């Protein structure tokens, strides 16, 4: 067994507590009560039940920590302590259509000197495959008990790239189309699977050679970004800078491919 911190144990326990009900709801998706919270942005009772379970487990373990939750917003805590960043169901549209690609994402955001913060722990869990992708800053990234490394491919012509496509009510279709037009002719394939947290975990695992998407919230990306970095990869915004969360832009890959993808992407946005 790989040793890890108590925080990873807490996070693992929380997602495993929420997962059985998510699996049951997934198998009964036609009976779910669903409401719209915005254009093409659905929230189901499954999201809410999962979030309630996660909040209970995480608060029991660290009662003085704050939380940032996709469904419920911010829960205040001791500002000198870390806070949890939680997405109870990343890939809700997949879930509601019976597509088996969705995840639970939890990250720990630590306060740093100068009023800054940083992500120190991240976990992405796929309930249907029982895969736990987790990382601790400075201690690597793992899939269950197996160490992860980003893809070793060096040629774009052999690379498979993940992305997110703008849809009704969200995203800049014209900008995405320019980026797609620059990258697609240079790579072996592009996939849009619908769970950014899991897509980033797949970059860390070498299943995807790279990934780009914008208009993501921090609960979609925080755990996945740490996974990629701890697996030896690079993550930047579209300008090649470390302001992904601020600009809501993400380009992730190994160092070799990141620079090549960034050159294509930047050229498309000039």
ZAKEDREN-123549 format. One record per residue (C-alpha): residue number from 1; residue in three letters; y, z, x. Coordinates in steps of 0.05 Angstrom, whole numbers, padded with zeros to 5 digits. Example, Ala and Ser with C-alpha at 12.3 -4.5 7.8 and 13.67 -1.06 7.14 Angstrom:
# ZAKEDREN-123549
+--------+------+--------+--------+--------+
| drenke | tifi |  north |     up |   east |
+--------+------+--------+--------+--------+
|      1 |  ala | -00090 |  00156 |  00246 |
|      2 |  ser | -00021 |  00143 |  00273 |
+--------+------+--------+--------+--------+
END
This chain:
# ZAKEDREN-123549
+--------+------+--------+--------+--------+
| drenke | tifi |  north |     up |   east |
+--------+------+--------+--------+--------+
|      1 |  unk |  00000 |  00000 |  00000 |
|      2 |  unk |  00070 | -00016 |  00024 |
|      3 |  unk |  00115 |  00044 |  00028 |
|      4 |  unk |  00181 |  00041 | -00010 |
|      5 |  unk |  00236 |  00087 | -00032 |
|      6 |  unk |  00235 |  00132 | -00093 |
|      7 |  unk |  00286 |  00086 | -00126 |
|      8 |  unk |  00237 |  00028 | -00126 |
|      9 |  unk |  00185 |  00074 | -00157 |
|     10 |  unk |  00235 |  00093 | -00211 |
|     11 |  unk |  00252 |  00020 | -00225 |
|     12 |  unk |  00179 | -00001 | -00226 |
|     13 |  unk |  00162 |  00054 | -00274 |
|     14 |  unk |  00219 |  00034 | -00320 |
|     15 |  unk |  00201 | -00040 | -00324 |
|     16 |  unk |  00128 | -00024 | -00335 |
|     17 |  unk |  00147 |  00022 | -00392 |
|     18 |  unk |  00188 | -00033 | -00425 |
|     19 |  unk |  00140 | -00091 | -00411 |
|     20 |  unk |  00083 | -00078 | -00462 |
|     21 |  unk |  00130 | -00081 | -00521 |
|     22 |  unk |  00162 | -00145 | -00493 |
|     23 |  unk |  00094 | -00176 | -00487 |
|     24 |  unk |  00077 | -00157 | -00559 |
|     25 |  unk |  00143 | -00184 | -00584 |
|     26 |  unk |  00133 | -00249 | -00545 |
|     27 |  unk |  00066 | -00260 | -00580 |
|     28 |  unk |  00099 | -00248 | -00647 |
|     29 |  unk |  00164 | -00286 | -00633 |
|     30 |  unk |  00167 | -00320 | -00701 |
|     31 |  unk |  00174 | -00252 | -00735 |
|     32 |  unk |  00230 | -00226 | -00689 |
|     33 |  unk |  00297 | -00208 | -00720 |
|     34 |  unk |  00347 | -00251 | -00685 |
|     35 |  unk |  00423 | -00252 | -00688 |
|     36 |  unk |  00474 | -00295 | -00653 |
|     37 |  unk |  00524 | -00261 | -00607 |
|     38 |  unk |  00558 | -00326 | -00586 |
|     39 |  unk |  00545 | -00401 | -00581 |
|     40 |  unk |  00475 | -00413 | -00556 |
|     41 |  unk |  00472 | -00341 | -00532 |
|     42 |  unk |  00420 | -00303 | -00571 |
|     43 |  unk |  00401 | -00231 | -00573 |
|     44 |  unk |  00338 | -00206 | -00606 |
|     45 |  unk |  00310 | -00139 | -00624 |
|     46 |  unk |  00265 | -00149 | -00563 |
|     47 |  unk |  00325 | -00146 | -00517 |
|     48 |  unk |  00351 | -00083 | -00550 |
|     49 |  unk |  00285 | -00047 | -00551 |
|     50 |  unk |  00273 | -00063 | -00478 |
|     51 |  unk |  00342 | -00040 | -00458 |
|     52 |  unk |  00334 |  00026 | -00496 |
|     53 |  unk |  00269 |  00040 | -00458 |
|     54 |  unk |  00300 |  00022 | -00391 |
|     55 |  unk |  00361 |  00065 | -00403 |
|     56 |  unk |  00318 |  00125 | -00422 |
|     57 |  unk |  00274 |  00118 | -00360 |
|     58 |  unk |  00331 |  00107 | -00312 |
|     59 |  unk |  00375 |  00162 | -00340 |
|     60 |  unk |  00318 |  00211 | -00338 |
|     61 |  unk |  00310 |  00196 | -00264 |
|     62 |  unk |  00385 |  00195 | -00245 |
|     63 |  unk |  00424 |  00227 | -00302 |
|     64 |  unk |  00492 |  00225 | -00266 |
|     65 |  unk |  00490 |  00151 | -00249 |
|     66 |  unk |  00530 |  00100 | -00288 |
|     67 |  unk |  00501 |  00036 | -00317 |
|     68 |  unk |  00523 | -00036 | -00329 |
|     69 |  unk |  00480 | -00066 | -00383 |
|     70 |  unk |  00478 | -00137 | -00411 |
|     71 |  unk |  00472 | -00115 | -00483 |
|     72 |  unk |  00508 | -00048 | -00486 |
|     73 |  unk |  00562 | -00057 | -00433 |
|     74 |  unk |  00583 | -00002 | -00386 |
|     75 |  unk |  00560 |  00071 | -00389 |
|     76 |  unk |  00603 |  00115 | -00346 |
|     77 |  unk |  00574 |  00160 | -00293 |
|     78 |  unk |  00596 |  00198 | -00231 |
|     79 |  unk |  00641 |  00147 | -00194 |
|     80 |  unk |  00618 |  00174 | -00127 |
|     81 |  unk |  00546 |  00157 | -00143 |
|     82 |  unk |  00510 |  00090 | -00149 |
|     83 |  unk |  00501 |  00055 | -00215 |
|     84 |  unk |  00446 |  00014 | -00246 |
|     85 |  unk |  00457 | -00059 | -00264 |
|     86 |  unk |  00406 | -00079 | -00317 |
|     87 |  unk |  00386 | -00143 | -00353 |
|     88 |  unk |  00329 | -00124 | -00401 |
|     89 |  unk |  00310 | -00196 | -00416 |
|     90 |  unk |  00335 | -00252 | -00372 |
|     91 |  unk |  00313 | -00317 | -00404 |
|     92 |  unk |  00322 | -00297 | -00477 |
|     93 |  unk |  00324 | -00369 | -00502 |
|     94 |  unk |  00257 | -00383 | -00467 |
|     95 |  unk |  00229 | -00319 | -00498 |
|     96 |  unk |  00251 | -00339 | -00568 |
|     97 |  unk |  00220 | -00408 | -00561 |
|     98 |  unk |  00154 | -00383 | -00534 |
|     99 |  unk |  00167 | -00408 | -00463 |
|    100 |  unk |  00132 | -00360 | -00415 |
|    101 |  unk |  00188 | -00355 | -00363 |
|    102 |  unk |  00231 | -00293 | -00369 |
|    103 |  unk |  00242 | -00228 | -00332 |
|    104 |  unk |  00271 | -00158 | -00329 |
|    105 |  unk |  00322 | -00148 | -00274 |
|    106 |  unk |  00348 | -00082 | -00246 |
|    107 |  unk |  00394 | -00071 | -00186 |
|    108 |  unk |  00427 | -00011 | -00154 |
|    109 |  unk |  00501 | -00018 | -00136 |
|    110 |  unk |  00523 |  00032 | -00083 |
|    111 |  unk |  00595 |  00053 | -00070 |
|    112 |  unk |  00620 |  00034 | -00001 |
|    113 |  unk |  00681 |  00056 |  00040 |
|    114 |  unk |  00747 |  00024 |  00021 |
|    115 |  unk |  00731 |  00022 | -00053 |
|    116 |  unk |  00680 | -00033 | -00043 |
|    117 |  unk |  00609 | -00035 | -00070 |
|    118 |  unk |  00543 | -00067 | -00048 |
|    119 |  unk |  00474 | -00080 | -00077 |
|    120 |  unk |  00423 | -00036 | -00041 |
|    121 |  unk |  00360 | -00044 | -00084 |
|    122 |  unk |  00336 | -00099 | -00131 |
|    123 |  unk |  00275 | -00111 | -00174 |
|    124 |  unk |  00256 | -00171 | -00217 |
|    125 |  unk |  00194 | -00164 | -00261 |
|    126 |  unk |  00156 | -00219 | -00297 |
|    127 |  unk |  00119 | -00183 | -00354 |
|    128 |  unk |  00070 | -00240 | -00369 |
|    129 |  unk |  00045 | -00249 | -00297 |
|    130 |  unk |  00054 | -00176 | -00276 |
|    131 |  unk |  00094 | -00198 | -00215 |
|    132 |  unk |  00142 | -00147 | -00186 |
|    133 |  unk |  00192 | -00177 | -00137 |
|    134 |  unk |  00230 | -00122 | -00102 |
|    135 |  unk |  00276 | -00111 | -00043 |
|    136 |  unk |  00313 | -00056 | -00007 |
|    137 |  unk |  00372 | -00071 |  00037 |
|    138 |  unk |  00349 | -00075 |  00109 |
|    139 |  unk |  00275 | -00067 |  00091 |
|    140 |  unk |  00255 | -00136 |  00068 |
|    141 |  unk |  00233 | -00168 |  00003 |
|    142 |  unk |  00165 | -00163 | -00028 |
|    143 |  unk |  00121 | -00190 | -00084 |
|    144 |  unk |  00079 | -00130 | -00104 |
|    145 |  unk |  00051 | -00112 | -00035 |
|    146 |  unk |  00062 | -00180 | -00001 |
|    147 |  unk |  00122 | -00191 |  00045 |
|    148 |  unk |  00166 | -00250 |  00023 |
|    149 |  unk |  00200 | -00303 |  00065 |
|    150 |  unk |  00242 | -00361 |  00041 |
|    151 |  unk |  00214 | -00431 |  00048 |
|    152 |  unk |  00206 | -00459 |  00119 |
|    153 |  unk |  00219 | -00530 |  00097 |
|    154 |  unk |  00274 | -00564 |  00137 |
|    155 |  unk |  00280 | -00631 |  00103 |
|    156 |  unk |  00317 | -00639 |  00037 |
|    157 |  unk |  00271 | -00697 |  00020 |
|    158 |  unk |  00214 | -00647 |  00014 |
|    159 |  unk |  00253 | -00592 | -00022 |
|    160 |  unk |  00248 | -00571 | -00094 |
|    161 |  unk |  00312 | -00540 | -00120 |
|    162 |  unk |  00324 | -00496 | -00181 |
|    163 |  unk |  00387 | -00497 | -00223 |
|    164 |  unk |  00417 | -00477 | -00289 |
|    165 |  unk |  00445 | -00531 | -00335 |
|    166 |  unk |  00508 | -00520 | -00377 |
|    167 |  unk |  00492 | -00518 | -00451 |
|    168 |  unk |  00527 | -00512 | -00519 |
|    169 |  unk |  00588 | -00467 | -00512 |
|    170 |  unk |  00577 | -00449 | -00439 |
|    171 |  unk |  00589 | -00482 | -00371 |
|    172 |  unk |  00625 | -00542 | -00343 |
|    173 |  unk |  00581 | -00602 | -00356 |
|    174 |  unk |  00624 | -00651 | -00317 |
|    175 |  unk |  00625 | -00607 | -00255 |
|    176 |  unk |  00550 | -00594 | -00259 |
|    177 |  unk |  00538 | -00669 | -00267 |
|    178 |  unk |  00577 | -00684 | -00203 |
|    179 |  unk |  00536 | -00633 | -00164 |
|    180 |  unk |  00471 | -00659 | -00194 |
|    181 |  unk |  00491 | -00730 | -00176 |
|    182 |  unk |  00502 | -00709 | -00104 |
|    183 |  unk |  00439 | -00667 | -00095 |
|    184 |  unk |  00386 | -00702 | -00137 |
|    185 |  unk |  00379 | -00766 | -00095 |
|    186 |  unk |  00369 | -00724 | -00032 |
|    187 |  unk |  00313 | -00677 | -00055 |
|    188 |  unk |  00241 | -00680 | -00079 |
|    189 |  unk |  00256 | -00650 | -00147 |
|    190 |  unk |  00303 | -00607 | -00189 |
|    191 |  unk |  00279 | -00556 | -00240 |
|    192 |  unk |  00315 | -00518 | -00294 |
|    193 |  unk |  00270 | -00460 | -00316 |
|    194 |  unk |  00319 | -00415 | -00353 |
|    195 |  unk |  00317 | -00346 | -00319 |
|    196 |  unk |  00366 | -00341 | -00261 |
|    197 |  unk |  00339 | -00274 | -00238 |
|    198 |  unk |  00268 | -00302 | -00234 |
|    199 |  unk |  00293 | -00367 | -00203 |
|    200 |  unk |  00326 | -00329 | -00147 |
|    201 |  unk |  00262 | -00288 | -00138 |
|    202 |  unk |  00225 | -00354 | -00132 |
|    203 |  unk |  00273 | -00375 | -00076 |
|    204 |  unk |  00256 | -00310 | -00040 |
|    205 |  unk |  00182 | -00325 | -00050 |
|    206 |  unk |  00188 | -00397 | -00024 |
|    207 |  unk |  00169 | -00428 | -00091 |
|    208 |  unk |  00238 | -00459 | -00096 |
|    209 |  unk |  00270 | -00484 | -00032 |
|    210 |  unk |  00340 | -00473 | -00060 |
|    211 |  unk |  00379 | -00457 | -00123 |
|    212 |  unk |  00449 | -00467 | -00151 |
|    213 |  unk |  00482 | -00443 | -00214 |
|    214 |  unk |  00550 | -00418 | -00237 |
|    215 |  unk |  00576 | -00379 | -00297 |
|    216 |  unk |  00526 | -00324 | -00283 |
|    217 |  unk |  00539 | -00250 | -00296 |
|    218 |  unk |  00523 | -00198 | -00244 |
|    219 |  unk |  00464 | -00171 | -00284 |
|    220 |  unk |  00433 | -00241 | -00280 |
|    221 |  unk |  00440 | -00246 | -00205 |
|    222 |  unk |  00448 | -00179 | -00167 |
|    223 |  unk |  00374 | -00165 | -00157 |
|    224 |  unk |  00357 | -00237 | -00142 |
|    225 |  unk |  00412 | -00245 | -00090 |
|    226 |  unk |  00386 | -00184 | -00052 |
|    227 |  unk |  00316 | -00212 | -00055 |
|    228 |  unk |  00337 | -00278 | -00024 |
|    229 |  unk |  00377 | -00245 |  00031 |
|    230 |  unk |  00322 | -00196 |  00048 |
|    231 |  unk |  00272 | -00254 |  00050 |
|    232 |  unk |  00314 | -00286 |  00104 |
|    233 |  unk |  00355 | -00333 |  00061 |
|    234 |  unk |  00429 | -00344 |  00051 |
|    235 |  unk |  00470 | -00338 | -00013 |
|    236 |  unk |  00542 | -00360 | -00020 |
|    237 |  unk |  00592 | -00384 | -00071 |
|    238 |  unk |  00607 | -00458 | -00076 |
|    239 |  unk |  00659 | -00451 | -00020 |
|    240 |  unk |  00607 | -00423 |  00027 |
|    241 |  unk |  00638 | -00353 |  00023 |
|    242 |  unk |  00609 | -00286 |  00003 |
|    243 |  unk |  00646 | -00281 | -00063 |
|    244 |  unk |  00590 | -00300 | -00110 |
|    245 |  unk |  00600 | -00244 | -00160 |
|    246 |  unk |  00675 | -00254 | -00163 |
|    247 |  unk |  00672 | -00329 | -00171 |
|    248 |  unk |  00606 | -00329 | -00211 |
|    249 |  unk |  00579 | -00384 | -00166 |
|    250 |  unk |  00512 | -00382 | -00130 |
|    251 |  unk |  00481 | -00427 | -00078 |
|    252 |  unk |  00417 | -00398 | -00047 |
|    253 |  unk |  00368 | -00426 |  00004 |
|    254 |  unk |  00341 | -00417 |  00074 |
|    255 |  unk |  00394 | -00423 |  00128 |
|    256 |  unk |  00374 | -00493 |  00147 |
|    257 |  unk |  00375 | -00520 |  00076 |
|    258 |  unk |  00434 | -00479 |  00053 |
|    259 |  unk |  00482 | -00514 |  00100 |
|    260 |  unk |  00457 | -00582 |  00078 |
|    261 |  unk |  00460 | -00566 |  00004 |
|    262 |  unk |  00529 | -00536 |  00013 |
|    263 |  unk |  00554 | -00599 |  00046 |
|    264 |  unk |  00529 | -00641 | -00013 |
|    265 |  unk |  00556 | -00592 | -00064 |
|    266 |  unk |  00624 | -00585 | -00031 |
|    267 |  unk |  00630 | -00660 | -00025 |
|    268 |  unk |  00616 | -00668 | -00100 |
|    269 |  unk |  00672 | -00619 | -00117 |
|    270 |  unk |  00727 | -00649 | -00073 |
+--------+------+--------+--------+--------+
END
